[in-house]
Amino acid sequence: MTEGHIREEDLELFALGALPDDNAAAVQAHVSTCSECAPRLAEVRGRVALLALAAPQQKPRADAKEQLLSRIAPERRGERQSPPRSDERRTPSAPWWTWVLVPASLALAVICLLLSWQNRELGQQLNKAQLVERGMANEKRRAEEVARTLALPDTVTVKLAGTPQAPQAAGVVNFNQRFGVMLYVAQQLPALPAGKTYQMWLVPATGAPISAGVFKPEETATGLLTAQVPPNTAPKAFAVTIEPDGGVPQPTGPQVLLGAS
């Protein structure tokens, strides 16, 4: 079961009659009341039926016609054959072609299951590759945004210095007031207590501080962080404080970095 539903492999084994009785009974009981698994089982049964029909047809033996005619010839002549003695009666054997079709059908069913499993694996790998590709595309767009912002003539650079709370810390903010784009990095910040995070603030010339995002020390070690604030906001200073996880609307914790614009 997966999230309350029958796994695809169990449905396939059930359709082939290869599940143990207890498991088969559980699958049958679930499918009879589940609107999602019932059509899936019907689809699996359809695939198994198609596999049986796809088994290669075998040509009868060359003497099959002669044997058939020799058996019906006495009836055509009106002759009656005495019934065989009880000791001569034999249990009818299965037609010869069933010994070909049954193994062939089972082999094709096994191949179908293997191909189905391989298709699922390939689908998962494709999804992972697409996620990686999207991540790389996002990183590329971010790098292009950083390059454009740094190249603008009205982008200012503000250095951040550590406060007594973190004297070894340092940072840099690149800010374009016209577009409200911030790029910043912070280094040598002390480890955070449990349940705490760092939060960047733009302190405007007038009004309350504006949050520019939260981050952990390890995030700034990999490169610049970006933030979007209201365009045309004149900065007076930039600061980093220690706040609860998730950040707060207005600074409440101690400052660890500060830089005047």
C-alpha positions in Angstrom: 0.0 0.0 0.0 1.2 3.6 -0.7 -0.8 6.4 1.0 -3.8 4.1 1.3 -3.7 2.8 -2.2 -2.4 -0.4 -3.8 1.1 -0.3 -5.3 1.4 -0.7 -9.1 3.5 -3.9 -8.6 0.9 -5.5 -6.4 -1.8 -4.7 -8.9 0.2 -6.4 -11.7 0.9 -9.5 -9.6 -2.8 -9.6 -8.6 -3.8 -9.5 -12.3 -1.4 -12.3 -13.0 -2.8 -14.4 -10.1 0.7 -14.4 -8.5 -0.3 -12.9 -5.1 -0.7 -15.1 -2.0 -4.3 -15.7 -1.1 -4.3 -13.3 1.9 -2.7 -10.5 -0.1 -5.0 -11.1 -3.0 -8.1 -11.0 -0.8 -6.9 -7.7 0.7 -6.3 -6.2 -2.8 -9.8 -7.4 -3.9 -11.5 -5.9 -0.9 -9.6 -2.6 -1.3 -10.3 -2.3 -5.1 -14.0 -3.0 -4.6 -14.4 0.3 -2.6 -11.6 2.5 -4.1 -12.5 4.7 -7.0 -8.8 5.3 -7.8 -7.4 1.8 -7.6 -10.3 0.1 -9.5 -9.6 1.8 -12.9 -5.9 1.2 -12.3 -6.5 -2.5 -11.9 -8.7 -2.6 -15.0 -5.9 -1.0 -17.0 -3.3 -3.6 -15.6 -5.7 -6.4 -16.5 -6.0 -5.0 -20.0 -2.3 -5.0 -20.4 -2.0 -8.6 -19.3 -4.8 -9.6 -21.7 -3.0 -7.9 -24.5 0.2 -9.7 -23.6 -1.6 -13.1 -23.8 -3.0 -12.2 -27.2 0.4 -11.1 -28.4 1.9 -14.6 -27.9 3.1 -16.0 -31.2 0.8 -18.5 -32.9 2.2 -21.9 -33.5 1.6 -23.9 -36.7 -0.1 -27.3 -36.1 1.9 -30.5 -36.8 1.9 -31.8 -40.4 0.0 -35.0 -39.5 -2.7 -33.2 -37.4 -5.2 -33.3 -40.3 -4.7 -37.0 -41.0 -5.1 -37.8 -37.3 -8.4 -35.9 -37.2 -9.8 -37.5 -40.3 -8.8 -41.0 -39.1 -10.8 -40.4 -35.9 -14.0 -39.2 -37.6 -13.9 -41.7 -40.6 -15.8 -44.5 -38.7 -18.7 -42.1 -37.9 -18.9 -41.2 -41.6 -19.3 -44.9 -42.6 -22.0 -45.3 -39.9 -19.8 -47.6 -38.0 -20.0 -47.7 -34.3 -17.0 -48.1 -32.2 -17.4 -50.0 -29.0 -16.6 -47.8 -26.0 -13.2 -48.4 -24.6 -12.8 -50.5 -21.6 -12.3 -48.8 -18.3 -8.7 -49.9 -18.2 -8.2 -48.3 -21.7 -9.6 -44.9 -20.8 -7.1 -42.2 -20.4 -7.3 -38.8 -18.8 -7.6 -36.2 -21.7 -4.4 -34.3 -22.0 -4.2 -30.6 -22.5 -3.8 -29.4 -26.1 -0.2 -29.3 -27.2 -0.3 -25.6 -28.0 -1.2 -24.7 -24.3 2.4 -25.8 -23.4 3.6 -23.1 -25.7 1.2 -20.3 -25.1 1.3 -20.4 -21.3 5.1 -20.1 -20.9 5.2 -17.4 -23.6 2.4 -15.4 -22.0 4.1 -15.6 -18.6 7.4 -14.6 -20.1 5.8 -11.6 -21.8 4.1 -10.6 -18.6 7.4 -10.7 -16.7 9.0 -8.6 -19.5 6.2 -6.1 -19.2 6.7 -5.8 -15.5 10.4 -5.2 -15.9 9.8 -2.6 -18.6 7.2 -0.9 -16.4 9.7 -0.7 -13.5 12.4 0.6 -15.8 10.0 3.3 -17.2 9.3 4.4 -13.6 13.0 4.6 -12.8 13.7 6.6 -16.0 10.8 8.9 -15.2 12.3 9.6 -11.7 15.7 10.2 -13.2 14.2 12.6 -15.8 12.4 14.5 -13.0 15.6 14.9 -11.1 17.5 16.1 -14.2 14.8 18.6 -14.9 15.0 19.9 -11.3 18.7 20.3 -11.6 18.3 22.0 -14.9 15.8 24.5 -13.5 18.1 25.1 -10.5 21.0 25.9 -12.9 18.7 28.2 -14.9 17.8 30.0 -11.7 21.4 30.4 -10.7 22.2 31.7 -14.1 19.5 34.3 -13.9 20.6 35.3 -10.4 24.2 35.7 -11.6 23.1 37.9 -14.5 21.0 40.0 -12.1 24.0 40.4 -9.9 26.2 41.4 -12.8 23.7 43.9 -14.1 23.1 45.5 -10.6 26.8 45.8 -9.9 27.4 47.4 -13.3 24.8 50.2 -12.8 26.4 53.6 -12.2 23.9 54.4 -9.4 24.6 51.2 -7.4 26.3 52.1 -4.1 28.5 49.9 -2.0 28.3 50.1 1.8 30.7 48.2 4.1 29.3 46.7 7.3 31.4 46.5 10.5 30.9 44.1 13.4 29.4 45.5 16.6 30.5 44.5 20.1 28.1 41.5 19.8 30.3 40.2 16.9 33.5 42.2 16.7 35.1 39.8 14.1 32.1 40.0 11.7 32.2 42.0 8.5 30.0 42.5 5.4 29.2 44.4 2.2 26.0 45.7 0.8 25.5 46.7 -2.9 22.3 48.7 -3.2 20.5 50.2 -6.2 18.0 52.7 -4.9 16.2 53.1 -8.3 15.3 49.4 -8.6 15.3 48.5 -4.9 17.7 45.7 -5.4 20.1 44.6 -2.6 23.1 42.3 -2.9 24.9 41.5 0.3 27.4 39.2 2.0 28.3 38.7 5.6 31.4 36.9 7.0 32.7 35.6 10.3 29.4 35.8 12.0 29.2 33.8 15.2 27.2 30.6 15.4 23.5 31.2 16.1 21.6 29.8 19.2 18.9 27.2 18.5 15.8 28.8 17.0 17.5 31.9 15.9 18.4 33.4 12.5 20.2 36.5 11.1 18.0 39.2 9.5 19.2 42.0 7.2 17.6 45.5 7.5 17.5 48.6 5.4 17.1 51.6 7.6 15.5 54.3 5.5 16.2 58.0 5.8 12.6 58.3 7.1 10.3 55.6 8.4 10.7 52.2 10.0 13.4 49.6 9.1 12.6 47.4 6.1 13.4 43.7 6.2 15.7 42.4 3.5 15.5 38.8 4.3 16.8 36.2 6.8 19.8 34.0 6.4 22.1 31.6 8.2 25.9 32.0 8.3 26.5 29.1 6.0 24.3 30.7 3.3 26.5 33.8 2.9 29.6 31.6 2.7 28.5 30.4 -0.8 28.2 33.9 -2.3 26.0 37.0 -2.5 22.4 37.0 -1.1 19.8 39.1 -2.9 16.8 41.0 -1.7 14.1 43.2 -3.1 12.9 46.3 -1.2 10.6 49.1 -2.3 12.2 51.1 -5.2 13.4 54.6 -4.6 13.9 54.0 -0.9 16.7 56.3 0.3 18.9 54.4 2.8 20.4 55.8 5.9 22.0 52.6 7.1 22.1 48.8 6.8 22.1 46.4 9.8 22.0 42.7 10.7 20.3 41.5 13.8 19.7 38.2 15.5 16.0 37.3 15.4 13.7 34.3 15.9 13.6 31.7 13.1 11.4 33.1 10.2 12.2 36.7 11.0 10.2 39.5 12.5 8.4 42.6 11.0 10.7 45.0 13.0 14.1 44.4 14.6 14.0 43.2 18.2 17.3 41.4 18.7 20.9 42.6 19.1 22.8 44.1 16.2 25.8 42.2 14.9 26.6 44.3 11.7 26.0 47.9 11.0 27.0 50.3 8.2 26.0 53.8 7.4 25.1 54.7 3.8 
